[in-house]
Amino acid sequence: MTKKFFSRRDILKTGAAVTAASFSPVVLPSSVFGRDGVTAPSNKITLGIIGAGGRGRHDLKRFITQPDVQLRAICDVQRERRENCRNLVQREIGVKDCELYRDFRDLLERKDIDAVLIATGDHWHAHASIYAAQAGKDVYSEKPCAITIDLCRQLAKAMKRYGTIFQGGTQRRSLGNFKTAVDLARNGKLGKLKEVHAATYYLKVIYDWLPAQPAPDPDVIDWDLWLGPSPWRPYNYDYVKGSWRAHYDFDSGAKFHDWAAHTVDLCQWAVGADGSAPVKFWAKEHVLYGLYESGVKLISRPSGWMGLGNCAVRFEGEDGWVETGDSGKIAVYPDSLRSELAKDFGIYGKRKDGTHGEDPESHIRNFLDCVKTREQPVCNADVVCSTHIACHAAALAWLLKRELNFDPKNDNFINDEQANRLKTRAWREPWIV
């Protein structure tokens, strides 16, 4: 289906054609046509950012250095953050005319914005993404992209309904060392795959409220808008400064998604389970397990790694194994596999191109290219949906302290009414999707 709005690029191209047909020639600088290494204005992707905290600014640095991106607007419910973000943009690229918004709906009403970067708190990601799709914007959303199983499915359906190019911020799918590890698993170099391991945090969940504090002026911090679709509770500054994690109303589930959204995603990819999930989940202390229909076991654990960096993964087959992490280093067994890695990895197993797991530049580039071609990015909404559903199901096994049988075709827990009730949450009006 087509979008509700024509993109800015379509309008500019149409306007250029009408002008050429109706008026006498005028002299324009060569940069207008993209010559001399400059991207023509009509080919630039105009961008807005929603959520300008630490991660949002980290991503934005990579966006604004791309030659075909033009930042137009910055939105955050905290005045200090939106002003800090504007200052960053001025320092990095000298742009001073970005509009600042407190309410993301005002940003989405702008017809001159093609795409949005969404880097709010977790509880806002899916809702903001769906509203952006309805407004005709393409979306790059930080993870976790939705905080319930049902919301994951709603997100995927909305992106398809509105023809939106969506990229989940699980950037490790775009990095060389992780892609190499997945290739070894998928191409049979490890023999028949037996286990896939995903690094995660130690799990934690908080149901209690923090002590109430006087709410600030909404222009300083808009507490009602910060809460958004989550249940109301009294203001406390610790929430908005970032200490909302592990609080059930704002978190995807026991902090599991913080790393699992990345590492379980890589395991899903290695197993060939995009679009699916394990059929059984259980937990022992802080280790979560899943069993795929193929018989491959998923093990999500916070410890016992080789020290190759955060967000580590390990794939084990009958004939060998591979482990890698954010450092870019890679370890393999047997030694015969080293010869296959020699081209890209040095003597110590460090990737020669210097990639690091927290750098989203190549992932952002994949998104921008897809905005132009309308092809699907590597972490499109369907990929993100299945990975996040697997994470949610695993977290529920830990929260409920029992084994759960799962039907990934219907997103349904088998013979477990309580688990099925926890697939969704009640959203606070007017934030109903």
Buried (B, 14 or more C-beta within 10 A) or exposed (E): EEBEBBBBBEBBEEEEEEEEEEEEEEEEEEEEEBEEEEBBBBBBBBBBBBBBBEBBBBBBBBBBEBEBBBBBBBBBBBBEBBBBBBEBBEEBBEEEEBBBBBBBEEBBEBEEBBBBBBBBBBBBBBBBBBBBBBBBBBBBBBBBBBBBBBBBBBBBBBBBEBBBBBBBBBBBBBBBBBBBBBEBBBEEBBEEBBBBBBBBBEBEBBEEEBEEEEBBEBEEBBBEBBBBBBEEBEBBBEBBEEBBBBBBBBBBBBBBBBBBBBBBBBBBBBBBBBEBBBBBBBBEEBBBBBBBEBEBBBBBBBEEBEEBBBBBBBBBBEBBBBBBBBBBBBBBBEEEBBEBBEEBBEEEBBBEEEBEBBBBBBBBBBBBEBBEEEEBBBBBBBBBBBBBBBBBBBBBBBBBEBEBBBEBEEBBBEEBEEBBEBBEBEBBEEBEB
